[in-house]
Amino acid sequence: MVISDLDMWQVYMNLVYAMAIPIPSFIISVIYLTVAYFKIYNEDEEALVGGDDGEEGADAEGSNATPLPPTSGALTPGSEAFREDLASFGHQFNVAMADEISRETLNGIPNSYSIQGSEHTRYCYLSNFICLKMELEPKFTFIPLAQKEYVGINDKKTQQFLMKWGLKGNISIQNFCFNEAFQPYHKYHLTEAFFKDQTVANTLKIKVGDGWSTPGIIASSVETKQLQCSVLNMSFFDKLKNSNNIVFESGYIRKRCDIEIEGFTTSDNLRAMLLDEEYDEYNLYEISEREEFIFAIFQMLVLGGSLCQYEDTIQPYLDITKTIYKDLIRVEKHERSNDFLIATMVLKVEARDSCGDAYFPRNPSLKQNLGFLLIDSSSRQITTFLHQYGYCI
């Protein structure tokens, strides 16, 4: 059959009739699914938190069972994924900020979120926060330990040099153990808990006048600064020997005219390197190196006490520095690399009483008044090291 005349109007009408059913059906399906989605979602919310009038849902009436959070992968306040993310975020946030605002960090976390919704949701927030707080601020308790026998420090030769330099009788070393696992980000919390512990206060020796006593002072505030503790050998001090302006090749210390700096008579270039910021060799050691614990020990020995007989050669200072350093720190071998590393964390501290007066150490503005906490996380022990500048006893 040959089509001689095409009725376009009829063609258009047939096309409209063909589309009349699918398109409206599609639109109705979309509307239905949308309404169904919101209805089901609202019913789930009502089952958990109750209706608009604030009453509990029908499933919760007469039952003590706690409604379960949704088990789907949706990230809702009641979901497992949300709680895990919240705990993880809180942990990472506090670890990252602990060095800057340690004790204020936890107090700020609850205000960072708008905690709204059901009792169940608020319970999830609260329980996670409590768990997080327990992890970041464990409740430490402390027990005094018997005095350790420090072989190097108590050696006759070491004691003779300490007497000569005016340090003997002005140093106190004590040992304590604590109960909870220690992480590096606990250092501020542990330090504050230590000095506010009554058992520690009743045992901690403080220099009063010319003698030591246990006045039982509870700290009102504690300032803490972590020192570097990474030196593994005495090559750290090779700079002194390689500098002819400080030490001759023979080991003798180069002398200079007496200059009074910070209350110390600087009669040689070694003490000038430690105290005189205008001296050329003052920058021989960078700031990070001066914050090494071994450098603090070395400086304490060189500057000495009130009645100090200085050495003409540098070797005695290096020998006694090595002896004290070895007695106070613990070195361990890394399991994978077999490299040696220092496991002791060293904190320089200043504890103040309720009147704001420093007592550990007293008068911390004086360079030779030093207070340290040495923390060994493996053995859960704390070693206190306190030096008070004064006359040798």
C-alpha positions in Angstrom: 0.0 0.0 0.0 1.3 3.5 -0.9 0.6 6.4 1.5 -0.4 9.3 -0.7 -1.5 11.7 2.0 -0.1 12.0 5.5 -2.4 13.3 8.2 0.1 15.0 10.5 -2.5 16.0 13.0 -3.5 12.4 13.5 0.2 11.5 13.9 0.7 14.1 16.7 -2.4 12.9 18.5 -1.2 9.3 18.4 2.1 10.4 19.9 0.3 12.2 22.7 -1.9 9.2 23.4 1.3 7.0 23.6 2.9 9.3 26.2 -0.1 10.0 28.2 0.4 6.9 30.4 4.2 6.6 31.0 5.0 10.3 31.9 2.3 10.8 34.5 3.1 7.4 35.9 6.7 8.4 36.3 5.8 11.7 38.0 3.4 10.0 40.4 6.0 7.4 41.2 8.6 10.0 42.1 6.1 11.9 44.3 5.1 8.6 46.0 8.6 7.6 46.7 9.5 11.0 48.1 6.5 11.1 50.4 7.2 7.5 51.5 10.8 8.3 52.3 10.0 11.2 54.5 7.2 9.3 56.2 9.4 6.3 57.0 12.2 8.6 58.2 9.9 10.5 60.5 8.4 7.3 61.9 11.9 6.1 62.8 12.7 9.4 64.5 9.4 9.2 66.4 10.2 5.7 67.5 13.5 6.9 69.0 12.7 10.3 70.4 8.9 10.4 70.6 6.2 12.5 68.8 5.9 16.3 68.6 4.3 16.4 72.0 7.5 15.2 73.6 6.1 11.8 74.7 7.9 8.6 74.0 7.0 6.5 71.0 4.5 3.7 71.2 7.2 1.0 71.1 8.9 2.5 74.1 5.8 2.7 76.3 5.9 0.3 79.1 9.3 -1.0 78.2 12.7 -0.4 79.8 14.6 -1.4 76.8 17.0 1.2 75.3 16.1 1.8 71.6 18.9 0.7 69.3 20.6 3.1 66.9 20.1 2.6 63.1 22.2 -0.2 61.8 22.6 1.2 58.3 25.7 2.9 57.1 24.1 6.4 57.4 26.2 8.8 59.5 23.6 9.8 62.0 24.2 10.9 65.7 23.0 7.4 66.8 25.1 5.4 64.4 28.1 3.4 65.3 30.2 5.1 62.6 29.4 8.5 64.1 30.4 7.5 67.6 33.7 6.0 66.3 34.4 9.1 64.3 33.6 11.3 67.2 35.9 9.4 69.6 38.7 9.3 66.9 38.4 13.0 66.2 38.4 13.9 69.9 41.4 11.7 70.5 43.4 13.2 67.6 42.4 16.7 68.4 43.5 16.5 72.0 46.8 14.8 71.2 47.6 17.5 68.7 46.7 20.3 71.0 48.0 18.8 74.3 51.4 20.5 74.1 49.8 24.0 73.7 46.6 24.0 75.8 46.8 20.7 77.7 44.5 21.2 80.6 42.1 23.6 78.8 41.6 21.2 75.8 39.1 18.8 77.5 37.1 21.6 79.0 36.5 23.0 75.5 35.4 19.9 73.7 31.8 19.7 74.9 31.2 23.3 73.7 32.4 22.4 70.2 29.3 20.5 69.4 25.6 21.2 69.5 24.3 18.3 71.5 20.6 18.0 70.7 18.1 15.2 70.2 17.0 12.3 72.3 18.3 11.1 75.7 19.9 8.2 73.8 21.8 10.5 71.6 23.0 12.6 74.5 24.0 9.5 76.3 26.1 8.5 73.4 27.9 11.8 73.4 28.4 11.7 77.2 29.7 8.2 77.3 32.1 8.8 74.5 33.4 12.0 76.1 33.8 10.2 79.5 35.8 7.4 77.8 37.9 10.0 75.9 38.6 12.0 79.1 39.6 8.8 81.0 42.1 8.0 78.2 43.5 11.5 78.1 43.4 12.2 81.8 43.9 8.9 83.7 43.8 9.1 87.4 47.4 8.7 88.5 48.4 7.6 92.0 51.9 7.6 93.3 54.0 5.5 95.7 57.4 6.5 97.0 60.2 4.0 96.4 63.2 3.2 98.4 66.3 5.2 97.5 68.1 3.8 94.5 71.8 3.0 94.6 73.3 5.2 91.9 76.6 3.6 91.3 78.2 6.5 89.3 76.7 9.3 91.4 77.6 7.8 94.7 81.1 6.9 93.5 83.9 8.3 95.7 85.5 10.2 92.8 82.2 11.7 91.8 81.4 12.8 95.3 84.8 14.4 95.7 84.3 16.5 92.5 80.8 17.5 93.7 82.3 18.7 97.0 85.0 20.6 95.1 82.4 22.4 92.9 80.1 23.3 95.8 77.3 20.9 94.7 77.4 18.1 97.3 74.5 18.3 99.7 72.5 20.6 97.3 71.2 17.8 95.1 68.2 15.6 95.9 67.2 12.6 93.9 64.0 10.6 94.8 62.0 7.9 93.1 58.3 7.2 92.8 56.1 4.8 90.8 52.7 5.4 89.3 49.8 3.1 88.4 48.5 4.0 85.0 49.9 3.6 81.5 51.7 6.7 80.3 51.7 8.4 76.9 53.7 11.4 75.9 50.6 13.6 75.7 50.0 12.8 79.4 53.0 14.7 80.5 51.2 17.9 81.7 48.5 16.0 83.4 50.9 13.6 85.1 53.1 16.4 86.3 50.3 18.4 87.8 48.8 15.2 89.4 52.2 14.4 90.8 52.7 17.7 92.6 49.1 17.8 93.8 49.2 14.3 95.3 49.2 14.3 99.1 51.5 11.2 99.3 54.1 12.9 97.1 53.8 16.1 99.1 54.5 14.2 102.4 57.6 12.6 100.9 59.1 15.1 98.5 62.2 16.7 99.9 62.5 20.5 99.6 65.6 22.6 100.5 64.8 24.9 103.4 67.7 27.0 104.6 70.7 24.8 104.7 68.9 21.5 105.1 66.3 19.3 103.4 62.8 18.7 104.8 59.3 17.4 103.7 56.9 20.3 104.4 54.0 18.6 102.6 53.3 21.4 100.2 50.4 20.8 97.7 51.1 22.7 94.4 48.6 25.2 93.2 50.2 25.5 89.7 52.9 23.7 87.8 54.9 25.0 84.9 56.3 22.2 82.7 58.7 22.2 79.8 60.0 19.1 78.0 63.7 19.0 77.4 65.4 17.1 74.6 67.0 13.9 75.7 68.6 12.3 72.6 72.4 12.4 73.1 73.9 8.9 73.1 77.6 9.6 73.3 80.0 12.3 74.4 80.8 13.4 70.9 78.1 16.0 71.6 80.9 18.0 73.4 83.5 17.7 70.7 82.7 21.3 69.6 84.3 22.5 72.8 87.6 20.7 72.1 87.6 21.8 68.4 87.2 25.4 69.3 90.6 26.8 70.2 88.9 29.9 71.7 87.5 27.7 74.6 89.8 24.7 75.1 93.4 24.3 74.1 94.5 21.1 72.4 96.0 20.1 75.7 92.5 20.2 77.3 93.2 23.3 79.4 90.4 25.9 79.4 91.3 29.3 78.0 91.2 32.0 80.7 89.8 35.5 80.4 89.4 38.6 82.5 86.9 38.2 85.3 83.4 39.4 84.4 80.3 39.2 86.6 77.3 37.7 84.6 74.0 36.7 86.3 75.8 36.5 89.7 78.6 34.2 88.4 82.2 35.2 88.1 83.1 34.4 84.5 86.9 33.9 84.5 87.3 31.6 81.6 85.9 31.1 78.1 84.0 28.0 79.0 81.7 29.8 81.4 81.5 32.7 79.0 80.2 30.3 76.3 77.5 29.3 78.8 76.5 32.8 80.1 77.7 35.6 77.9 75.3 36.1 75.0 77.7 38.8 73.5 80.6 36.3 73.4 81.3 35.0 69.9 81.3 31.4 71.0 78.0 31.6 72.8 76.3 30.4 69.5 78.6 27.4 69.4 75.6 25.4 70.5 72.2 26.0 69.0 69.1 26.6 71.1 67.9 23.1 70.5 71.2 21.7 71.7 71.2 23.9 74.8 67.8 22.3 75.6 69.4 18.9 75.8 69.3 17.3 79.3 73.0 16.5 79.1 73.8 20.1 78.4 71.8 21.1 81.5 73.8 18.7 83.6 77.1 19.9 82.1 76.2 23.6 82.7 75.2 22.8 86.3 78.6 21.2 87.0 80.6 24.0 85.3 78.9 26.8 87.1 78.9 25.0 90.4 77.7 26.2 93.8 78.4 29.2 96.0 81.8 27.8 97.0 83.1 26.4 93.7 86.7 25.6 92.9 86.8 25.6 89.2 88.7 23.2 87.1 91.6 24.2 84.8 90.9 21.3 82.4 87.6 20.3 80.8 87.9 16.6 81.2 86.6 16.3 84.8 83.4 18.2 83.8 82.9 15.8 80.9 83.5 12.7 83.0 81.1 13.6 85.8 78.5 14.8 83.3 78.7 11.3 81.6 78.4 9.6 85.0 75.3 11.5 86.2 73.6 11.2 82.7 74.1 7.4 82.6 72.7 7.0 86.1 69.6 9.0 85.4 68.4 7.9 81.9 67.5 4.5 80.4 68.6 3.4 76.9 66.9 0.7 75.0 67.2 -0.9 71.5 64.6 -0.4 68.9 63.0 -3.7 68.0 63.1 -3.3 64.2 66.1 -1.0 63.4 68.2 -2.2 66.4 69.2 1.4 66.9 69.7 2.7 70.4 67.3 5.3 71.8 66.6 7.0 75.1 63.4 5.8 76.7 63.4 8.5 79.5 61.3 11.7 79.1 62.8 14.7 80.9 60.6 17.5 82.1 61.9 20.8 83.6 59.3 21.9 86.2 58.5 24.8 88.5 55.9 24.0 91.2 54.3 26.8 93.1 52.3 26.8 96.4 49.0 28.5 97.2 50.7 31.8 97.6 52.3 31.6 94.2 55.8 31.1 95.6 58.0 28.5 93.8 59.2 25.7 96.0 60.4 23.1 93.4 62.9 24.6 92.9 63.0 27.7 95.0 63.9 31.0 93.2 63.8 29.4 89.7 64.9 32.7 88.1 68.4 31.7 89.2 70.0 29.6 86.5 71.5 27.1 89.0 68.1 26.3 90.7 66.9 23.3 88.7 64.0 20.9 89.1 63.4 17.9 86.8 61.0 15.0 86.5 62.4 12.0 84.6 59.6 9.7 83.5 60.2 6.0 82.5 56.9 4.8 80.9 58.0 1.2 80.7 58.7 0.8 84.4 56.1 3.5 85.3 58.6 5.3 87.5 59.4 9.0 88.1 62.7 10.3 89.3 62.9 13.7 90.8 66.1 15.7 90.4 66.3 18.9 92.4 69.4 21.2 92.7 69.3 24.3 94.9 72.1 26.8 94.6 73.8 27.4 97.9 76.7 26.4 100.2 78.0 22.9 100.2 76.8 20.9 103.2 
